[in-house]
Amino acid sequence: MLSFINYLLSKLFMKKRHEQKLIILSVGLMIAFSIPISLLFNSEREVLGYPMILIYLFAVWMISIIISFVIVKRYDE
């Protein structure tokens, strides 16, 4: 019975190192999406007709989704 409870608890809570990685990712995203950093990419240049700031914001967003997926996928194993 105790091993079953331990199994359930291990499935409910992430390991500490995975939580730490997600917290670091969140802090990095707060910095990446901050106004001073975002305005570095606010220029007249365009990539495929889109302003650089949009390319930057969507690229950072996509990379953060991929990184968080990898972290959660490793936890699930």
Phi, psi and omega in degrees: 000320180294322179293326177295319178295318177298321178297315179296318179295322179292330178281333182280325186245140178283158174291152185302320183292328177288322175298319180295321179296320179291327176292318177298319177299318179296317179295319177298322178290323176299321178290316183294326181267004179292156185300314182298320180288317180297323181289346174297333182261007179273088181227177180280348181293148179230149175238116183055034178086000179253141178297151182301325183295323177292318178300316180297311183297315180289328177293316179295320179297315181294318179296321179293324177295317180295316180296315180294325176298317180296318180296313182290325179296319178294327178293323185292336183287000000 
